[in-house]
């Protein structure tokens, strides 16, 4: 991880988390979140998920509706906003297919038209990265007993 490159920190730690909450907006304007496995984050920052076309989230991403991808992983929290589109790239689905994927999709195969890719094109991201509970506690105590605010880790907002 390059501490001097906040974009790289955000994307590498998000991908390493492996699981994210994907938030969309339903037809009544309510925000709906669900856990999703991150398949890959590409060099161009594209985030890939695999899902069923028959799920409500697919209708919620049509028309370039904004989405939010969030992660919380052992002292790291991130929020990435962007737009999502649906793709049916069979070769990419095959590349992402695994025993874990099979566990979620049962007897379906990557060629199944109900299995699709959800491609998130991010535009901004923000993260908070803490060195861990003991170091955070020390920083909070320092902030309580001195005139300097606590600095329990790094945070950054980036354009993607």
ROSE-4610 file (N, C-alpha, C; in Angstrom, 1 decimal, always signed):
// ROSE-4610
residu = [X/X/X/X/X/X/X/X/X/X/X/X/X/X/X/X/X/X/X/X/X/X/X/X/X/X/X/X/X/X/X/X/X/X/X/X/X/X/X/X/X/X/X/X/X/X/X/X/X/X/X/X/X/X/X/X/X/X/X/X/X/X/X/X/X/X/X/X/X/X/X/X/X/X/X/X/X/X/X/X/X/X/X/X/X/X/X/X/X/X/X/X/X/X/X/X/X/X/X/X/X/X/X/X/X/X/X/X/X/X/X/X/X/X/X/X/X/X/X/X/X/X/X/X/X/X/X/X/X/X/X/X/X/X/X/X/X/X/X/X/X/X/X/X/X/X/X/X/X/X/X/X/X/X/X/X/X/X/X/X/X/X/X/X/X/X/X/X/X/X/X/X/X/X/X/X/X/X/X/X/X/X/X/X/X/X/X/X/X/X/X/X/X/X/X/X/X/X/X/X/X/X/X/X/X/X/X/X/X/X/X/X/X/X/X/X/X/X/X/X/X/X/X/X/X/X/X/X/X/X/X/X/X/X/X/X/X/X/X/X/X/X/X/X/X/X/X/X/X/X/X/X/X/X/X/X/X/X/X/X/X/X/X/X/X/X/X/X/X/X/X/X/X/X/X/X/X/X/X/X/X/X/X/X/X/X/X/X/X/X/X/X/X/X/X/X/X/X/X/X/X/X/X/X/X/X/X/X/X/X/X/X/X/X/X/X/X/X/X/X/X/X/X/X/X/X/X/X/X/X/X/X/X/X/X/X/X/X/X/X/X/X/X/X/X/X/X/X/X/X/X/X/X/X/X/X/X/X/X/X/X/X/X/X/X/X/X/X/X/X/X/X/X/X/X/X/X/X/X/X/X/X/X/X/X/X/X/X/X/X/X/X/X/X/X/X/X/X/X/X/X/X/X/X/X/X/X/X/X/X/X/X/X/X/X/X/X/X/X/X/X/X/X/X/X/X/X/X/X/X/X/X/X/X/X/X/X/X/X/X/X/X/X/X/X/X/X/X/X/X/X/X/X/X/X/X/X/X/X/X/X/X/X/X/X/X/X/X/X/X/X/X/X/X/X/X/X/X/X/X]
num = [1/1/1/2/2/2/3/3/3/4/4/4/5/5/5/6/6/6/7/7/7/8/8/8/9/9/9/10/10/10/11/11/11/12/12/12/13/13/13/14/14/14/15/15/15/16/16/16/17/17/17/18/18/18/19/19/19/20/20/20/21/21/21/22/22/22/23/23/23/24/24/24/25/25/25/26/26/26/27/27/27/28/28/28/29/29/29/30/30/30/31/31/31/32/32/32/33/33/33/34/34/34/35/35/35/36/36/36/37/37/37/38/38/38/39/39/39/40/40/40/41/41/41/42/42/42/43/43/43/44/44/44/45/45/45/46/46/46/47/47/47/48/48/48/49/49/49/50/50/50/51/51/51/52/52/52/53/53/53/54/54/54/55/55/55/56/56/56/57/57/57/58/58/58/59/59/59/60/60/60/61/61/61/62/62/62/63/63/63/64/64/64/65/65/65/66/66/66/67/67/67/68/68/68/69/69/69/70/70/70/71/71/71/72/72/72/73/73/73/74/74/74/75/75/75/76/76/76/77/77/77/78/78/78/79/79/79/80/80/80/81/81/81/82/82/82/83/83/83/84/84/84/85/85/85/86/86/86/87/87/87/88/88/88/89/89/89/90/90/90/91/91/91/92/92/92/93/93/93/94/94/94/95/95/95/96/96/96/97/97/97/98/98/98/99/99/99/100/100/100/101/101/101/102/102/102/103/103/103/104/104/104/105/105/105/106/106/106/107/107/107/108/108/108/109/109/109/110/110/110/111/111/111/112/112/112/113/113/113/114/114/114/115/115/115/116/116/116/117/117/117/118/118/118/119/119/119/120/120/120/121/121/121/122/122/122/123/123/123/124/124/124/125/125/125/126/126/126/127/127/127/128/128/128/129/129/129/130/130/130/131/131/131/132/132/132/133/133/133/134/134/134/135/135/135/136/136/136/137/137/137/138/138/138/139/139/139/140/140/140/141/141/141/142/142/142/143/143/143/144/144/144/145/145/145/146/146/146/147/147/147/148/148/148/149/149/149/150/150/150/151/151/151/152/152/152/153/153/153/154/154/154/155/155/155/156/156/156/157/157/157/158/158/158/159/159/159/160/160/160]
x = [+0.8/+0.0/+0.9/+0.6/+1.3/+0.6/+1.1/+0.4/+0.3/+1.2/+1.2/+0.2/-0.5/-1.5/-2.8/-3.7/-4.9/-5.9/-5.8/-6.6/-6.3/-5.0/-4.5/-4.9/-4.7/-5.1/-6.5/-7.4/-8.8/-9.2/-8.7/-9.1/-8.5/-7.2/-6.6/-7.2/-7.5/-8.1/-9.5/-10.2/-11.6/-11.7/-10.8/-10.8/-10.4/-9.4/-8.9/-10.1/-11.0/-12.1/-12.9/-13.1/-13.8/-15.3/-15.9/-17.3/-17.6/-18.7/-19.1/-20.7/-21.2/-22.6/-22.8/-23.7/-24.1/-25.4/-25.5/-26.7/-27.2/-28.5/-29.2/-30.5/-31.2/-32.5/-33.6/-34.6/-35.8/-36.7/-37.8/-38.7/-39.5/-39.5/-40.2/-39.2/-37.9/-37.0/-36.3/-36.5/-35.8/-34.5/-33.5/-32.2/-32.2/-31.7/-31.7/-30.2/-29.8/-28.4/-28.4/-27.4/-27.3/-25.8/-25.4/-24.0/-23.7/-22.6/-22.1/-20.7/-20.3/-18.9/-18.2/-17.1/-16.4/-15.6/-15.8/-15.1/-13.7/-13.7/-12.4/-12.6/-11.5/-11.4/-10.3/-10.6/-9.7/-8.8/-7.8/-6.8/-7.6/-8.7/-9.4/-10.5/-10.4/-11.2/-12.6/-12.9/-14.2/-14.3/-15.5/-15.7/-16.7/-16.4/-17.3/-17.9/-19.2/-20.0/-20.7/-21.1/-21.9/-23.2/-24.3/-25.6/-26.6/-27.8/-28.9/-29.6/-30.0/-30.8/-32.2/-32.6/-34.0/-34.1/-33.0/-33.1/-33.5/-34.1/-34.6/-33.5/-32.3/-31.2/-30.9/-31.2/-31.0/-31.9/-33.1/-34.0/-33.7/-33.0/-32.7/-31.4/-30.7/-29.5/-29.7/-30.9/-31.2/-31.3/-31.0/-31.1/-30.0/-28.8/-27.7/-28.0/-28.7/-29.0/-27.7/-27.5/-26.3/-26.4/-25.2/-25.1/-24.0/-23.9/-22.9/-22.3/-21.0/-20.4/-19.6/-19.9/-19.3/-18.6/-17.5/-16.9/-16.5/-16.5/-16.0/-15.2/-13.9/-13.0/-11.9/-12.0/-10.9/-10.1/-10.8/-10.1/-10.1/-10.8/-10.9/-12.3/-12.7/-14.1/-14.0/-14.8/-14.8/-16.2/-16.4/-17.6/-17.3/-17.8/-17.5/-18.8/-18.9/-20.1/-19.9/-20.9/-20.8/-22.1/-22.0/-23.2/-22.9/-24.0/-23.8/-24.5/-24.0/-24.6/-24.6/-25.4/-25.5/-24.8/-24.0/-23.3/-23.5/-23.5/-23.6/-22.4/-21.2/-20.0/-19.7/-20.0/-19.8/-18.4/-17.4/-16.0/-15.6/-16.1/-15.8/-16.5/-17.7/-18.4/-17.7/-17.2/-16.4/-15.1/-14.5/-13.3/-13.6/-14.7/-15.1/-15.7/-16.1/-16.8/-15.9/-16.5/-15.7/-16.6/-16.1/-16.9/-17.8/-17.2/-18.0/-19.2/-18.9/-20.0/-21.1/-20.7/-21.6/-22.5/-21.9/-22.7/-23.8/-23.6/-24.7/-25.7/-25.2/-26.1/-26.5/-26.3/-26.8/-26.4/-27.3/-27.0/-26.8/-26.9/-26.7/-25.2/-25.0/-23.6/-23.4/-22.1/-21.9/-22.6/-22.9/-23.6/-25.1/-25.6/-27.0/-27.4/-28.4/-28.7/-29.2/-29.6/-30.1/-28.9/-27.7/-26.4/-25.8/-25.7/-25.1/-24.0/-23.3/-22.3/-22.9/-22.5/-22.9/-21.6/-21.5/-20.2/-20.5/-19.7/-19.8/-18.7/-19.0/-18.1/-18.0/-17.0/-17.0/-16.6/-17.1/-16.7/-16.0/-16.4/-15.7/-15.7/-14.7/-14.6/-14.0/-14.3/-13.8/-13.5/-12.4/-12.0/-11.5/-11.5/-11.0/-10.2/-8.9/-8.0/-7.4/-7.7/-7.2/-6.1/-5.1/-4.0/-4.5/-5.7/-6.1/-6.6/-7.4/-8.0/-7.0/-5.9/-5.1/-4.5/-4.0/-3.5/-4.6/-5.8/-6.9/-7.2/-7.3/-7.6/-6.5/-5.3/-4.2/-4.4/-4.8/-5.0/-6.2/-7.3/-8.5/-8.1/-7.3/-6.9/-6.1/-5.1/-4.3/-5.2/-6.2/-7.1/-7.9/-8.2/-9.0/-8.1/-6.8/-6.0/-5.1/-5.2/-4.4/-5.3/-4.7/-5.5/-5.4/-4.9/-4.8/-5.8/-6.5/-7.5/-6.9/-7.7/-7.2/-7.0/-6.0/-5.8/-5.6/-6.8/-6.7/-6.5/-6.0/-5.8/-5.8/-5.8/-5.8/-7.2/-7.6/-8.8/-8.5/-9.3/-9.1/-10.3/-10.6/-11.6/-11.0/-11.3/-10.6/-11.6/-11.2/-11.9/-11.5/-12.4/-12.1/-12.5]
y = [-1.2/+0.0/+1.2/+2.2/+3.4/+4.5/+4.8/+5.8/+7.2/+7.4/+8.7/+8.8/+7.7/+7.6/+7.2/+8.2/+7.8/+7.0/+7.2/+6.5/+5.0/+4.7/+3.3/+2.7/+3.5/+2.9/+2.6/+3.5/+3.2/+2.0/+1.9/+0.8/-0.5/-0.6/-1.8/-2.4/-1.5/-2.0/-2.4/-1.7/-2.0/-3.4/-3.6/-5.0/-6.1/-5.8/-6.8/-7.2/-6.2/-6.5/-7.6/-7.7/-8.8/-8.7/-8.1/-7.9/-6.5/-6.1/-4.7/-4.6/-3.5/-3.2/-2.4/-2.8/-2.0/-1.4/-0.1/+0.7/+1.3/+1.0/+1.6/+2.3/+2.9/+3.6/+2.9/+2.4/+1.7/+2.7/+2.1/+3.0/+4.0/+3.8/+4.7/+5.7/+5.7/+6.6/+6.2/+4.9/+4.4/+3.9/+4.1/+3.5/+2.1/+1.2/-0.2/-0.7/-1.4/-2.0/-3.5/-4.1/-5.5/-5.9/-7.0/-7.4/-8.0/-7.7/-8.2/-8.6/-9.6/-10.0/-9.2/-8.5/-7.8/-8.8/-8.8/-9.8/-9.2/-7.9/-7.3/-5.8/-5.1/-3.7/-3.5/-3.0/-2.8/-1.6/-1.5/-0.4/+0.9/+0.9/+2.1/+2.4/+1.7/+1.8/+1.2/+0.5/-0.2/-1.3/-1.3/-2.4/-3.4/-4.7/-5.7/-6.6/-6.8/-7.8/-8.7/-9.9/-10.8/-11.1/-11.1/-11.2/-11.9/-11.9/-12.4/-11.2/-11.3/-10.2/-10.1/-11.2/-11.2/-10.6/-10.0/-9.3/-7.9/-7.3/-5.9/-4.9/-5.2/-4.2/-3.9/-4.8/-4.6/-3.5/-3.5/-2.4/-1.1/-1.2/+0.0/+0.7/+0.0/+0.7/+1.2/+0.9/+1.3/+2.9/+3.4/+4.8/+5.6/+5.0/+5.7/+6.2/+5.5/+5.9/+5.8/+6.7/+6.6/+5.4/+4.9/+3.8/+4.1/+3.4/+3.5/+2.2/+2.0/+0.8/+1.2/+0.4/+0.7/-0.6/-0.4/-1.5/-1.1/-2.1/-1.9/-3.1/-3.0/-4.1/-3.8/-4.3/-4.1/-2.8/-1.8/-0.5/+0.3/-0.2/+0.5/+0.6/+1.8/+2.1/+2.9/+2.6/+3.3/+3.4/+4.5/+4.8/+5.3/+4.6/+4.9/+5.1/+6.3/+6.6/+6.5/+6.2/+6.1/+5.7/+5.1/+4.6/+3.1/+2.4/+1.0/+0.6/-0.3/-0.8/-2.3/-3.0/-4.4/-4.9/-5.9/-6.5/-8.0/-8.6/-10.1/-10.8/-10.3/-10.8/-12.2/-13.2/-14.6/-14.9/-14.4/-14.7/-14.1/-12.9/-12.3/-13.1/-13.5/-14.3/-15.6/-16.2/-17.5/-17.2/-16.1/-15.7/-15.6/-15.0/-14.8/-16.0/-17.0/-18.1/-19.0/-19.4/-20.2/-21.1/-21.9/-22.7/-21.9/-20.7/-19.8/-19.3/-18.9/-18.4/-19.4/-20.7/-21.8/-21.9/-21.7/-21.9/-20.9/-19.7/-18.7/-18.9/-19.4/-19.5/-20.9/-21.8/-23.2/-23.9/-24.4/-25.1/-24.2/-22.9/-22.0/-22.0/-21.7/-21.6/-20.2/-19.8/-18.5/-18.2/-19.2/-19.0/-18.7/-18.9/-18.7/-17.2/-16.9/-15.4/-14.7/-15.5/-14.8/-14.4/-14.9/-14.5/-13.3/-12.2/-11.0/-10.4/-9.4/-8.7/-7.3/-6.8/-5.4/-4.6/-3.7/-2.9/-1.5/-1.2/+0.1/+1.0/+2.1/+3.1/+4.2/+4.2/+5.2/+6.6/+7.5/+8.9/+9.6/+9.2/+9.7/+8.6/+8.8/+7.8/+8.6/+8.0/+8.5/+7.3/+7.4/+6.3/+6.9/+6.0/+6.2/+5.0/+5.2/+4.0/+4.2/+3.3/+3.4/+2.3/+2.7/+1.7/+0.6/+0.5/-0.5/+0.1/-0.8/-0.3/+0.2/-0.5/+0.1/+1.5/+1.6/+2.9/+4.0/+3.6/+4.6/+5.0/+4.1/+4.4/+5.4/+5.2/+6.1/+7.5/+7.6/+8.9/+9.6/+8.8/+9.4/+10.0/+9.2/+9.6/+10.9/+10.9/+12.1/+13.3/+13.1/+14.2/+14.7/+13.8/+14.1/+14.9/+14.6/+15.2/+16.4/+16.7/+17.8/+18.7/+19.8/+20.7/+20.4/+19.3/+18.8/+17.8/+17.9/+16.9/+15.5/+14.5/+13.1/+12.9/+12.1/+11.8/+10.3/+9.6/+8.1/+7.4/+8.0/+7.4/+8.4/+7.8/+8.6/+8.6/+9.7/+9.7/+10.6/+10.3/+11.0/+10.9/+12.0/+12.0/+12.2/+11.3/+11.3/+11.3/+11.8/+11.7/+10.5/+9.7/+8.5/+8.6]
z = [+0.0/+0.0/+0.0/-0.8/-0.9/-0.1/+1.1/+1.9/+1.3/+0.3/-0.4/-1.6/-1.9/-3.0/-2.4/-2.0/-1.4/-2.3/-3.6/-4.6/-4.5/-4.5/-4.5/-3.1/-2.1/-0.7/-0.7/-1.2/-1.2/-2.0/-3.2/-4.1/-3.6/-3.2/-2.8/-1.5/-0.6/+0.7/+0.5/-0.4/-0.7/-1.4/-2.3/-3.0/-2.0/-1.2/-0.2/+0.8/+1.1/+2.0/+1.4/+0.1/-0.5/-0.5/+0.5/+0.6/+0.8/+0.2/+0.3/+0.4/+0.9/+0.8/-0.4/-1.3/-2.4/-2.2/-2.2/-2.0/-3.3/-3.5/-4.6/-4.1/-5.0/-4.6/-5.3/-4.6/-5.2/-5.8/-6.4/-7.2/-6.3/-5.0/-4.1/-3.5/-3.9/-3.4/-2.1/-1.7/-0.5/-0.8/+0.0/-0.2/+0.3/-0.5/-0.2/-0.3/+0.7/+0.7/+0.8/+0.2/+0.3/+0.2/+0.9/+0.7/-0.6/-1.1/-2.4/-2.4/-3.1/-3.1/-4.3/-3.9/-4.9/-5.8/-7.1/-7.9/-8.3/-8.6/-9.0/-9.0/-8.8/-9.0/-10.0/-11.2/-12.3/-12.1/-12.9/-13.0/-13.2/-14.0/-14.3/-13.2/-12.1/-10.9/-10.9/-12.1/-12.2/-11.2/-10.5/-9.5/-10.1/-10.1/-10.6/-9.6/-9.8/-9.0/-9.9/-9.4/-10.1/-9.4/-10.2/-9.5/-10.5/-10.1/-11.0/-11.6/-12.8/-13.5/-12.9/-12.3/-11.7/-10.3/-9.8/-8.5/-8.7/-7.6/-7.7/-8.0/-7.5/-7.7/-9.2/-10.1/-11.5/-12.0/-11.6/-12.0/-11.3/-10.2/-9.4/-10.0/-10.8/-11.4/-12.9/-13.4/-14.8/-14.8/-15.9/-16.1/-15.4/-15.2/-14.6/-13.2/-12.4/-11.1/-10.2/-9.3/-8.5/-7.5/-7.2/-6.3/-5.3/-4.2/-3.2/-2.9/-2.8/-2.4/-1.1/+0.0/+1.3/+1.8/+2.5/+3.2/+4.6/+5.4/+6.8/+7.1/+7.3/+7.5/+8.5/+9.7/+10.7/+10.6/+11.0/+11.1/+9.8/+8.7/+7.5/+7.1/+6.7/+6.3/+5.0/+4.0/+2.7/+2.2/+1.5/+0.8/-0.6/-1.6/-3.0/-3.7/-4.4/-5.2/-6.7/-7.4/-8.9/-9.5/-10.7/-11.4/-11.7/-11.9/-12.2/-13.5/-14.3/-15.5/-15.4/-16.2/-16.2/-17.5/-17.4/-18.5/-18.5/-19.7/-19.8/-20.4/-20.2/-20.7/-20.2/-21.0/-20.6/-20.2/-20.9/-20.6/-19.3/-19.0/-17.7/-16.6/-16.8/-15.8/-15.5/-16.6/-16.4/-15.6/-15.8/-15.1/-13.6/-13.3/-11.9/-11.2/-12.0/-11.4/-10.5/-9.4/-8.5/-7.7/-6.8/-5.9/-5.0/-4.6/-3.8/-4.6/-5.8/-6.7/-6.8/-7.1/-7.3/-6.0/-4.8/-3.6/-3.6/-4.2/-4.2/-5.3/-6.4/-7.6/-7.9/-7.1/-7.2/-8.5/-9.3/-10.5/-11.7/-11.5/-12.6/-13.0/-14.3/-14.8/-15.4/-15.6/-16.2/-17.5/-18.2/-19.5/-19.3/-18.1/-17.8/-18.0/-18.8/-19.0/-17.8/-16.7/-15.5/-14.6/-14.9/-14.2/-15.0/-14.4/-15.0/-14.2/-14.8/-14.1/-13.8/-12.6/-12.3/-12.3/-13.1/-13.3/-12.7/-11.7/-11.0/-11.5/-12.1/-12.5/-11.4/-10.6/-9.5/-9.9/-9.1/-9.4/-8.2/-7.0/-5.8/-4.8/-3.9/-2.8/-1.5/-0.4/+0.8/+1.7/+2.5/+3.4/+4.7/+5.6/+7.0/+7.3/+7.6/+7.9/+9.2/+10.1/+11.5/+11.7/+12.5/+12.8/+13.7/+14.2/+15.1/+16.4/+17.1/+18.3/+19.4/+19.7/+20.7/+20.4/+19.1/+18.7/+18.7/+18.2/+18.2/+19.6/+20.6/+22.0/+22.5/+22.2/+22.7/+22.1/+20.8/+20.2/+20.8/+21.1/+21.7/+23.1/+23.9/+25.2/+25.1/+24.2/+23.9/+23.7/+22.9/+22.5/+23.7/+24.7/+25.9/+26.9/+26.9/+28.0/+27.4/+26.2/+25.6/+24.9/+24.4/+23.6/+22.1/+21.7/+20.3/+20.1/+18.9/+18.6/+18.4/+18.6/+18.4/+16.9/+16.5/+15.1/+15.0/+15.1/+15.1/+13.8/+12.8/+11.5/+10.4/+9.2/+8.0/+7.4/+6.7/+5.9/+4.7/+3.6/+2.4/+1.6/+0.8/-0.2/-1.6/-2.5/-3.8/-5.0/-6.1/-7.3/-8.0/-8.5/-9.2/-10.7]
